[in-house]
Amino acid sequence: MSAKVQPVIIIKRKKSSHGGSHGGAWKVAYADFVTAMMALFIVLWLSSSSEPVKKAVGGYFADPKGKGKDMGNGLRGAGSESLTLKKDEMSKLKDKLALAVKDSPALRKIKEQVVFTMTSEGLRIEMLEGERSTFFELGSPQPTEFGRDLLGKLAEEIGKLPNRVAVEGHTDSKPYGGIDYSNWELSSDRANSARRWMQRHGMRMDQVTQVRGCADESPREAVKADDSSNRRITVIIQYEPVMAADLKALKGGPPAPPKK
């Protein structure tokens, strides 16, 4: 009798795949680590930020859909009250300065040539020249008596504020001088002359952010480019720049440096 043939048994073993580096568990751990580091940096940034920013962040989490007061920058919430307050204070300053011009016997005569305007940058104060050169000597960066009086009054009030200031000089389109000294130099020199006078009479040395000479490139009366009102000095009392930088950081930009 022939031997019984044993059946062939084939054992198939499934190999578990571990990926390139033993699976994706490390990726989860790494993502948790990066998230924790990001949270740490946010906390460190918030701890060194100004109070308005802390309020704005808190306001966002309290009202993420932005149903609170408008901050004017697309951000809403608790921090909006701080910005609104700053604008209200600037409006009060505008009224106060306008009243000071009206109350001054000397400046009352030229009150129509001092224009106060609220802009997105801040309070813009324009000293418009008349036909007879009201605020600066004709073709010169030297201020007249009217110019010195007005700049002195502005300096006294601005020096009490935490806000920063930019000073602009403008001319009309009439050619002045030659290549070596033109409307560019004259507008720059007048702006610097105004800055120096104001810093001597109450405005702090660290308040000025910019001194700009614009020549005739930004006329007030574009239709009449040679109009005397295009010759002017503009003092801009800016909204607090730290707040603007911090709000930019909240929108996704780099955080503002901590105050020293």
C-alpha positions in Angstrom: 0.0 0.0 0.0 1.5 3.3 -1.0 2.3 6.0 1.6 -0.3 8.6 2.2 0.7 12.0 0.6 0.7 14.8 3.2 -1.1 18.0 2.1 1.1 21.0 1.5 0.2 23.8 3.9 1.1 27.3 2.8 1.2 29.9 5.6 0.8 33.5 4.4 2.0 36.2 6.9 0.8 39.8 6.4 3.6 42.2 6.8 2.6 45.4 8.7 3.9 48.5 7.0 5.6 51.0 9.3 6.2 53.7 6.7 9.6 55.3 6.2 10.2 55.9 9.9 7.9 53.6 11.8 4.6 55.3 11.0 3.2 58.8 11.4 3.2 59.0 15.2 6.2 61.3 15.1 4.3 63.7 12.9 1.6 64.1 15.5 4.1 64.7 18.2 5.9 67.2 16.2 2.7 69.1 15.3 1.8 69.2 19.0 5.3 70.6 19.8 5.0 73.3 17.1 1.5 74.3 18.4 2.8 74.6 21.9 5.7 76.8 20.8 3.4 79.0 18.8 1.1 79.4 21.9 4.2 80.2 24.0 5.3 83.0 21.6 1.8 84.4 21.5 1.7 84.6 25.3 5.1 86.2 25.4 4.1 88.8 22.8 0.8 89.6 24.6 2.6 90.0 27.9 4.8 92.7 26.4 2.0 94.4 24.4 0.1 97.6 25.3 -3.2 97.5 27.1 -5.2 98.4 24.0 -3.9 95.3 22.2 -4.7 93.1 25.2 -8.2 94.5 25.3 -8.5 94.0 21.5 -7.5 90.4 21.7 -9.9 89.8 24.6 -12.6 91.6 22.7 -12.1 89.3 19.7 -12.5 86.1 21.7 -15.5 87.6 23.5 -17.1 88.7 20.2 -15.4 86.8 17.3 -18.0 87.7 14.8 -17.4 91.4 15.4 -20.8 92.5 16.5 -19.4 95.1 18.9 -18.3 98.6 18.2 -16.3 99.2 15.0 -12.7 100.0 15.6 -12.3 101.6 12.1 -9.7 98.9 11.2 -11.9 95.9 10.6 -11.4 94.8 14.2 -14.1 95.0 16.8 -14.7 94.2 20.4 -13.6 95.6 23.7 -10.4 97.2 22.3 -12.5 99.5 20.1 -13.4 101.8 23.0 -9.8 102.8 23.3 -9.5 103.9 19.7 -12.8 105.7 19.8 -11.7 107.6 22.9 -8.5 108.7 21.1 -10.5 110.1 18.2 -12.9 111.9 20.6 -9.9 113.4 22.4 -8.5 114.5 19.0 -11.8 116.2 18.1 -11.7 118.0 21.4 -8.2 119.2 20.7 -9.3 120.5 17.3 -12.0 122.6 18.9 -9.6 123.8 21.6 -7.0 124.9 19.1 -9.6 126.6 16.9 -10.9 128.5 19.9 -7.3 129.5 20.8 -6.9 131.1 17.4 -10.2 132.9 17.6 -9.4 134.2 21.1 -6.0 135.6 20.1 -6.4 139.3 18.9 -3.4 138.9 16.6 -4.5 135.5 15.1 -8.2 136.4 14.9 -7.5 138.4 11.7 -6.2 135.3 9.9 -8.4 132.6 11.4 -9.7 131.8 7.9 -6.2 130.8 6.9 -5.9 128.2 9.7 -7.8 125.0 8.7 -8.3 122.1 11.1 -9.3 118.7 9.5 -9.8 115.3 11.0 -8.2 112.6 8.7 -7.4 108.9 8.9 -3.9 109.9 9.9 -4.9 112.3 12.6 -5.6 116.0 13.1 -4.3 118.0 10.2 -3.6 121.7 10.8 -2.9 123.7 7.7 -1.5 127.2 7.8 -2.5 128.6 4.4 -0.4 131.5 3.0 -2.2 134.6 1.8 -1.3 136.8 -1.2 1.1 138.8 1.1 2.8 135.8 2.7 1.1 135.4 6.1 3.2 132.9 7.9 6.6 133.0 6.2 8.6 135.8 4.6 8.3 135.8 0.8 10.6 133.3 -0.7 12.2 132.6 2.7 12.0 129.9 5.4 11.9 132.5 8.1 8.5 132.7 9.9 6.7 136.0 10.2 5.2 137.3 13.5 1.9 135.6 12.7 3.7 132.3 12.0 5.7 132.4 15.2 2.6 133.2 17.3 0.6 130.3 15.8 3.4 127.8 15.8 4.1 128.7 19.5 0.4 128.1 20.5 0.4 124.8 18.6 3.6 123.8 20.3 2.3 124.4 23.8 -0.7 122.2 23.2 1.1 119.5 21.3 3.8 119.2 23.9 1.1 118.1 26.4 0.1 115.1 24.2 1.6 111.6 23.9 1.0 111.7 20.2 3.6 112.0 17.5 3.8 114.8 14.9 4.6 115.1 11.2 5.4 118.5 9.5 4.9 119.1 5.8 6.0 122.1 3.7 4.2 122.9 0.4 4.6 125.5 -2.3 2.6 126.7 -5.2 3.5 125.8 -8.8 5.4 129.1 -9.5 9.0 128.2 -10.2 11.4 129.4 -7.5 15.1 129.7 -7.7 17.1 127.3 -9.9 18.6 123.8 -9.8 20.5 124.4 -6.6 17.6 125.9 -4.7 14.0 125.2 -5.9 10.6 124.7 -4.5 11.8 121.4 -3.1 14.4 123.1 -0.9 12.1 125.9 0.1 9.3 123.6 1.2 11.7 121.4 3.1 13.4 124.4 4.8 10.1 125.9 5.8 8.9 122.6 7.3 12.2 122.3 9.3 12.0 125.9 10.3 8.5 125.3 11.7 9.7 122.2 13.5 12.6 124.0 15.1 10.4 126.9 16.3 7.8 124.5 17.8 10.5 122.4 19.6 11.8 125.6 21.1 8.3 126.5 22.4 6.9 123.4 24.0 6.8 120.5 21.5 9.1 117.7 22.7 12.1 116.7 20.7 11.0 113.1 20.5 7.5 113.9 19.1 8.5 114.5 15.4 8.3 111.5 13.2 8.7 113.1 9.8 9.6 116.4 8.2 8.5 116.4 4.6 9.1 118.9 1.8 6.5 118.3 -0.9 7.1 121.3 -3.2 4.1 121.7 -5.4 3.3 118.0 -5.8 0.3 118.0 -3.4 -1.6 121.2 -4.1 -4.6 122.1 -2.0 -6.2 123.8 -5.0 -5.3 121.4 -7.9 -7.3 123.5 -10.4 -5.3 126.6 -9.5 -1.9 125.2 -9.0 -0.4 128.7 -8.5 -3.0 129.7 -5.9 -1.5 131.2 -2.7 -3.3 128.7 -0.5 -1.1 126.0 -2.0 1.8 127.6 -0.1 1.3 126.2 3.3 2.7 124.4 6.3 0.8 121.4 7.6 1.2 120.0 11.1 -0.3 116.5 11.5 -1.0 115.3 15.0 -1.0 111.6 14.5 -3.0 108.9 16.2 -0.7 106.9 18.4 1.7 105.0 16.1 2.2 102.1 18.6 -1.5 101.4 18.5 -1.5 101.3 14.8 1.4 98.9 14.7 -0.2 96.6 17.3 -3.4 96.5 15.3 -1.4 95.5 12.2 0.1 92.7 14.3 -3.4 91.5 15.2 -4.2 91.3 11.5 -1.3 88.9 11.0 1.7 91.2 10.6 4.8 91.1 12.8 4.2 92.1 16.5 5.1 95.6 17.6 8.3 95.8 19.6 7.7 96.3 23.4 8.0 99.7 24.8 11.3 100.5 26.4 
